[in-house]
Amino acid sequence: MALDPALEEALFKATLDAGQPRPVAQRLVAWLKALSNGESSEEQDLSFYENVMGAISVAGGKDAD
């Protein structure tokens, strides 16, 4: 099943509004497409998760503690 273009657009807008780089949205869209096509496995989900987490930009650099 194809991913709704409105959902893709919303993901890109939300990541932009959150000050995140474009690759965060791109990786989330790729993950959702894999899930919607039934092409996902536990190993692949972990890979997508790690890719998304690696793309997220955290302000401040070090721990906020």
N, C-alpha and C positions, 0 to 999 in steps of 0.2 A: 504494500500500500504506500502510495506517495505521501510525502510529508506536506501538509498544508502550507502554501506559500505565506499565509498570514502568520503562521507560527514561526516560520523562519525569520520573517521580518521583525516580529516581536522579540525574538531572541537577540537579533542584531541590535535592535533599539535598546533593549534592557542592558546588554553588556556595555554599549556605548554610554548609556546614562549612568552606569556604575563605574565608569572610568576604566573599563577593562579593554585590553587590546583585542582587535578583530579576530585573532586566532582562537580566542575563547569561544566566541559564537560559532565560528567555523567548526570547531571540534565538537561542540554540543550538537550542532546540526548533523554532522556526520554520524555521531553516536545514535541520535534519534532515528536517522534513516536506517541504520543497521538494525535497530530494534524493530522498527515498523515493517521491515522486509523479512523479519525472522532470521536474519543472518548473524545473530548475536549468540555468543557463548559466554560462560563465566570468565574464561580467560580473556576473551575479546573485550568484555565489559571492564575488566580490570585495566586493560591496556588503554581503553578510551578514558577511563577515570583518571589514570595517571597522566595522560596527555592533556586533559582539561586542567587538572591541578597544576601541571607544569606551566601552563600558559597564563594562569591567573597572576595578576600583578598585585602585590601587597604593598601598601604605602608604609613608609617608616623603616623598611628593611629588616630590622631585628625584632625580636619578640616584644610585644607591648607591655609585658609584665614589668 
